[in-house]
Amino acid sequence: MKGLLVFLMIGLLALPVSAAELTPPQVPEYGRAYMPQDTASFSDALGELFQKAIQFLRPDWAEALKTGVSVIVIALLAAMLEPLSEQAGKCGILCGTAAICVKLLTGVNSLMSQGIQTIRQLSEYGKLLLPVMTAGLAAQGGATSAGVLYTATAFANAVLTSLMSEVFVPCVYLYLGLSAADCFLDKQVLSKTAAFLKSAISWCLKILLTVFTTYVGISGAVAGTTDAALLKTTKVTIASVVPVVGGILSDASEAVLTGAEFMKNSAGIYGILAILAIVVHPFLRTGMYYLVLQLSAAVCGIFGGKELSGLVSAFSTAMGLLLAMTAGSCMILLVSMICFLKGVG
């Protein structure tokens, strides 16, 4: 029986496969609402995908802005108590901290759950998509490259998925708890511990993505040319928009842009659009809350109340970490797809 299975696998790999003949798996139900109707043109399909995402995002914008205004009002009311007396000021900070935590934790829980679900769905879709691309690359004579690339991608994806659900998310909640406690206890050890947790998560993400992107660069899996101005603009945008790992992702974006030529007239267009369809709404929604909380923290800091402003900033940082995890998981799959598409043609 085992001999028959091996024979069938060898026979499948021996068949001529081109990018046009590859059939990627269907996008999961979660991302189907964002998939464009026509995927023949990658640029047109990408534009349609983001248009749909923005339309679905409108209710979230209203909710995020409402949350930001509520946080500012809470901080303002707490600041109004401070001039009355020292005791009233402490009471205002305590009540403000509790009110802000109650207000923001609901949104944080929702975004964290959605982020975990998104990364898991990316991982599951990758498990279906990557073997298809691996078979295509192996059939073109790149069996060794296909195996190495598949192993690296699967490993990076599995590590990031496990770390996020089992380590990063609990650490983010602990970071928020320490930041909240530091508001009214004013203990230096709490702020230092919170800062350490933030740095630890950031460095873990950076190390994982650096190792993966370095591997892609050393292997030379992606090489090509693209418009220099477009490349520079994209790298600067990613580096400034995505917190924590923006610099690393901007470097990885070069591989995606230089490999864009291999997405034309190939089944890889569907696979890449499916990856983006899975991640686009959670990424934009998290980024929206991140920006709203950043702005809210800045406004809170204008009329005093550095404690509450720092707390809102901590929640914004938590959203930034979640944004980095989601973007990192997506970029791993996108870069891998480009590497495979270059090989299968």
C-alpha positions as CSV (number, residue, x, y, z in Angstrom):
1,M,0.0,0.0,0.0
2,K,2.8,2.4,0.9
3,G,4.6,1.6,-2.4
4,L,1.4,2.5,-4.3
5,L,1.1,5.8,-2.5
6,V,4.7,6.7,-3.2
7,F,4.2,5.7,-6.9
8,L,1.1,8.0,-7.2
9,M,2.9,10.9,-5.6
10,I,5.9,10.5,-8.0
11,G,3.5,10.3,-10.9
12,L,1.7,13.5,-9.8
13,L,5.0,15.4,-9.4
14,A,6.1,14.2,-12.8
15,L,3.2,15.8,-14.6
16,P,3.9,19.2,-16.2
17,V,2.4,21.9,-14.2
18,S,2.3,25.6,-15.0
19,A,1.0,28.5,-12.9
20,A,-2.1,28.7,-15.1
21,E,-2.9,25.0,-14.4
22,L,-2.6,25.3,-10.6
23,T,-5.9,25.4,-8.8
24,P,-5.7,27.1,-5.5
25,P,-8.2,26.2,-2.7
26,Q,-11.3,28.3,-2.4
27,V,-11.2,31.2,0.0
28,P,-12.7,30.5,3.4
29,E,-16.2,31.6,4.1
30,Y,-14.9,34.4,6.3
31,G,-13.2,36.2,3.4
32,R,-15.6,35.4,0.6
33,A,-17.5,38.7,1.1
34,Y,-14.3,40.6,0.2
35,M,-13.3,38.6,-2.8
36,P,-13.6,40.4,-6.2
37,Q,-15.8,39.0,-8.9
38,D,-13.2,39.1,-11.6
39,T,-9.6,38.1,-10.7
40,A,-8.2,38.2,-14.2
41,S,-6.5,41.6,-13.6
42,F,-4.6,41.7,-10.3
43,S,-4.6,45.5,-10.0
44,D,-8.4,45.8,-10.7
45,A,-9.2,42.9,-8.4
46,L,-7.1,44.4,-5.6
47,G,-8.9,47.7,-6.0
48,E,-12.3,46.0,-5.8
49,L,-11.2,44.1,-2.7
50,F,-10.2,47.2,-0.8
51,Q,-13.4,49.0,-1.9
52,K,-15.5,46.2,-0.4
53,A,-13.4,46.3,2.7
54,I,-13.9,50.0,3.2
55,Q,-17.7,49.7,2.7
56,F,-17.9,46.9,5.3
57,L,-15.8,49.1,7.7
58,R,-18.1,52.0,7.9
59,P,-20.1,50.8,11.0
60,D,-16.8,50.1,12.7
61,W,-15.6,53.7,12.1
62,A,-18.7,55.0,13.9
63,E,-18.1,52.7,16.9
64,A,-14.4,53.5,17.1
65,L,-15.0,57.3,17.0
66,K,-17.7,56.9,19.7
67,T,-15.3,55.0,21.8
68,G,-12.6,57.6,21.4
69,V,-15.0,60.5,22.3
70,S,-16.2,58.5,25.4
71,V,-12.6,58.0,26.6
72,I,-11.8,61.7,26.1
73,V,-14.9,62.7,28.1
74,I,-14.0,60.3,30.9
75,A,-10.4,61.7,31.1
76,L,-11.8,65.3,31.1
77,L,-14.2,64.6,34.0
78,A,-11.4,63.0,36.0
79,A,-9.1,66.0,35.3
80,M,-11.8,68.4,36.6
81,L,-11.7,66.7,40.0
82,E,-7.9,67.1,40.4
83,P,-7.9,70.9,41.3
84,L,-10.5,70.3,44.1
85,S,-8.3,68.4,46.4
86,E,-5.6,65.7,46.4
87,Q,-8.1,63.1,47.6
88,A,-10.6,64.1,44.9
89,G,-7.8,63.9,42.3
90,K,-6.9,60.4,43.3
91,C,-10.5,59.4,43.3
92,G,-10.9,60.9,39.8
93,I,-7.9,58.9,38.6
94,L,-9.2,55.7,40.1
95,C,-12.7,56.1,38.7
96,G,-11.3,57.2,35.4
97,T,-9.0,54.2,35.2
98,A,-11.9,51.8,35.9
99,A,-14.2,53.5,33.4
100,I,-11.7,53.6,30.6
101,C,-10.8,49.9,31.2
102,V,-14.4,48.9,31.1
103,K,-15.0,51.0,28.0
104,L,-12.0,49.8,26.1
105,L,-11.7,46.1,27.2
106,T,-14.9,45.2,25.3
107,G,-13.4,46.4,22.0
108,V,-10.0,44.9,22.8
109,N,-11.5,41.5,23.5
110,S,-13.4,41.6,20.2
111,L,-10.3,42.7,18.3
112,M,-8.0,40.1,20.0
113,S,-10.5,37.3,19.3
114,Q,-10.8,38.4,15.7
115,G,-7.0,38.7,15.4
116,I,-6.5,35.2,16.7
117,Q,-9.2,33.8,14.4
118,T,-7.6,35.6,11.4
119,I,-4.1,34.3,12.0
120,R,-5.5,30.8,12.5
121,Q,-7.5,31.1,9.3
122,L,-4.4,32.3,7.4
123,S,-2.5,29.3,8.8
124,E,-5.2,26.9,7.8
125,Y,-5.5,28.4,4.3
126,G,-1.8,28.3,4.0
127,K,-1.8,24.5,4.8
128,L,-4.1,24.1,1.8
129,L,-2.5,26.6,-0.6
130,L,1.2,25.9,-0.1
131,P,1.1,22.2,-1.0
132,V,-0.5,23.1,-4.3
133,M,2.3,25.6,-5.0
134,T,4.9,23.2,-3.8
135,A,3.7,20.5,-6.2
136,G,3.8,23.0,-9.1
137,L,7.4,24.1,-8.2
138,A,8.5,20.5,-7.8
139,A,7.1,19.6,-11.1
140,Q,9.2,22.3,-12.8
141,G,12.4,20.7,-11.4
142,G,12.6,22.7,-8.2
143,A,11.8,19.9,-5.7
144,T,14.5,20.9,-3.3
145,S,13.7,24.6,-3.3
146,A,10.0,23.8,-3.0
147,G,10.6,21.5,0.0
148,V,12.8,24.0,1.8
149,L,10.5,27.0,1.1
150,Y,7.4,25.0,2.2
151,T,9.1,23.9,5.4
152,A,10.3,27.5,6.3
153,T,6.9,29.0,5.6
154,A,5.0,26.3,7.5
155,F,7.4,26.6,10.4
156,A,7.1,30.4,10.6
157,N,3.4,30.3,10.3
158,A,3.0,27.6,13.0
159,V,5.3,29.4,15.4
160,L,3.6,32.8,15.0
161,T,0.1,31.2,15.4
162,S,1.1,29.3,18.6
163,L,3.0,32.3,20.1
164,M,0.1,34.6,19.5
165,S,-2.6,32.5,21.0
166,E,-0.6,31.0,23.9
167,V,2.0,33.7,24.7
168,F,1.5,37.1,23.0
169,V,-2.2,37.6,23.8
170,P,-1.9,36.7,27.5
171,C,1.1,39.0,27.7
172,V,-0.8,41.8,26.1
173,Y,-3.6,41.5,28.6
174,L,-1.0,41.4,31.4
175,Y,0.6,44.5,29.9
176,L,-2.7,46.3,30.0
177,G,-3.4,45.2,33.6
178,L,0.0,46.5,34.7
179,S,-0.5,49.8,32.9
180,A,-3.9,50.2,34.6
181,A,-2.5,49.4,38.0
182,D,0.3,51.9,37.5
183,C,-2.2,54.7,36.9
184,F,-3.2,54.9,40.6
185,L,-0.4,53.0,42.4
186,D,2.4,54.9,40.6
187,K,4.9,52.1,41.2
188,Q,8.0,52.3,39.0
189,V,8.3,48.5,39.0
190,L,4.9,48.1,37.4
191,S,5.7,50.5,34.5
192,K,9.1,48.8,34.0
193,T,7.5,45.4,33.9
194,A,4.9,46.6,31.4
195,A,7.6,48.1,29.3
196,F,9.5,44.8,29.4
197,L,6.5,42.8,28.3
198,K,5.9,45.2,25.4
199,S,9.6,45.0,24.3
200,A,9.6,41.2,24.7
201,I,6.6,40.8,22.3
202,S,8.1,43.3,19.9
203,W,11.5,41.6,19.8
204,C,10.0,38.1,19.4
205,L,8.0,39.3,16.4
206,K,11.0,41.1,14.9
207,I,13.3,38.1,15.3
208,L,10.8,35.7,13.8
209,L,10.1,37.9,10.8
210,T,13.8,38.9,10.4
211,V,14.8,35.2,10.3
212,F,12.2,34.5,7.6
213,T,12.9,37.5,5.4
214,T,16.6,37.0,5.7
215,Y,16.2,33.4,4.6
216,V,14.2,34.6,1.6
217,G,16.9,37.1,0.7
218,I,19.7,34.6,1.1
219,S,18.0,32.0,-1.0
220,G,17.5,34.5,-3.8
221,A,14.0,33.1,-4.3
222,V,12.7,36.4,-5.4
223,A,14.5,38.5,-7.9
224,G,13.2,40.9,-10.4
225,T,12.7,44.5,-11.3
226,T,10.0,47.0,-10.4
227,D,9.5,50.7,-10.5
228,A,12.0,52.3,-8.1
229,A,9.6,55.1,-7.1
230,L,6.8,52.7,-6.4
231,L,9.1,50.5,-4.4
232,K,10.4,53.4,-2.3
233,T,6.9,54.8,-1.7
234,T,5.6,51.4,-0.7
235,K,8.4,50.7,1.7
236,V,8.2,54.1,3.4
237,T,4.4,53.7,3.7
238,I,4.6,50.3,5.3
239,A,7.4,51.3,7.6
240,S,5.4,54.3,8.9
241,V,1.9,52.7,9.1
242,V,2.6,49.3,10.6
243,P,3.8,49.6,14.2
244,V,6.6,47.4,15.8
245,V,7.5,45.5,12.6
246,G,6.9,48.1,9.9
247,G,10.6,48.3,9.0
248,I,10.9,44.6,8.5
249,L,7.7,44.3,6.5
250,S,8.8,47.2,4.3
251,D,11.9,45.2,3.4
252,A,9.7,42.1,2.7
253,S,7.4,44.3,0.5
254,E,10.3,44.6,-1.9
255,A,10.1,40.9,-2.5
256,V,6.4,41.1,-3.1
257,L,6.7,44.1,-5.6
258,T,9.6,42.7,-7.5
259,G,7.7,39.4,-7.8
260,A,4.5,41.0,-9.0
261,E,5.3,40.1,-12.6
262,F,4.9,36.5,-11.8
263,M,1.3,37.0,-10.6
264,K,0.1,38.0,-14.0
265,N,-2.0,35.4,-15.9
266,S,-1.5,32.8,-13.2
267,A,-3.6,31.0,-10.6
268,G,-1.5,32.6,-8.0
269,I,-3.6,35.8,-8.3
270,Y,-6.5,34.0,-6.7
271,G,-4.4,32.6,-3.9
272,I,-2.9,36.0,-3.0
273,L,-6.3,37.8,-3.2
274,A,-7.7,35.1,-1.0
275,I,-4.9,35.8,1.6
276,L,-5.7,39.5,1.4
277,A,-9.5,38.9,1.7
278,I,-9.0,36.9,4.9
279,V,-6.8,39.6,6.5
280,V,-8.1,42.9,5.1
281,H,-11.0,43.6,7.4
282,P,-9.3,42.6,10.7
283,F,-6.2,44.6,9.7
284,L,-8.1,47.8,8.8
285,R,-10.4,47.5,11.8
286,T,-7.5,47.1,14.2
287,G,-5.6,49.9,12.5
288,M,-8.6,52.1,12.8
289,Y,-8.9,51.6,16.6
290,Y,-5.1,52.0,16.9
291,L,-5.3,55.5,15.2
292,V,-8.4,56.5,17.2
293,L,-6.8,55.6,20.5
294,Q,-3.5,57.3,19.5
295,L,-5.5,60.5,18.8
296,S,-7.5,60.1,22.0
297,A,-4.3,59.7,24.1
298,A,-2.9,62.9,22.6
299,V,-6.1,64.8,23.3
300,C,-6.2,63.5,26.9
301,G,-2.7,64.7,27.4
302,I,-3.5,68.2,26.5
303,F,-5.7,69.0,29.5
304,G,-3.5,67.1,32.0
305,G,-4.2,63.7,33.4
306,K,-0.9,62.0,32.3
307,E,-2.0,58.8,34.1
308,L,-5.1,58.4,32.1
309,S,-3.4,59.5,28.9
310,G,-0.8,56.9,29.5
311,L,-3.5,54.2,30.0
312,V,-5.2,55.1,26.7
313,S,-1.7,55.1,25.1
314,A,-1.2,51.6,26.5
315,F,-4.4,50.3,24.9
316,S,-3.2,51.9,21.6
317,T,0.1,50.0,22.0
318,A,-1.8,46.8,22.5
319,M,-3.7,47.4,19.2
320,G,-0.3,48.2,17.6
321,L,1.1,44.8,18.7
322,L,-2.0,43.0,17.4
323,L,-1.6,44.9,14.1
324,A,2.0,43.8,13.8
325,M,1.1,40.1,14.5
326,T,-1.6,40.2,11.8
327,A,0.5,42.0,9.2
328,G,3.5,39.6,9.9
329,S,1.4,36.5,9.4
330,C,0.0,37.8,6.2
331,M,3.4,38.9,4.8
332,I,4.9,35.5,5.5
333,L,2.3,33.9,3.2
334,L,2.5,36.6,0.5
335,V,6.3,36.4,0.2
336,S,6.2,32.6,0.1
337,M,3.6,32.8,-2.7
338,I,5.8,35.1,-4.7
339,C,8.7,32.7,-4.3
340,F,6.6,29.8,-5.5
341,L,5.1,31.7,-8.4
342,K,8.6,32.7,-9.7
343,G,9.5,29.0,-9.8
344,V,6.3,27.7,-11.4
345,G,6.1,30.5,-14.0
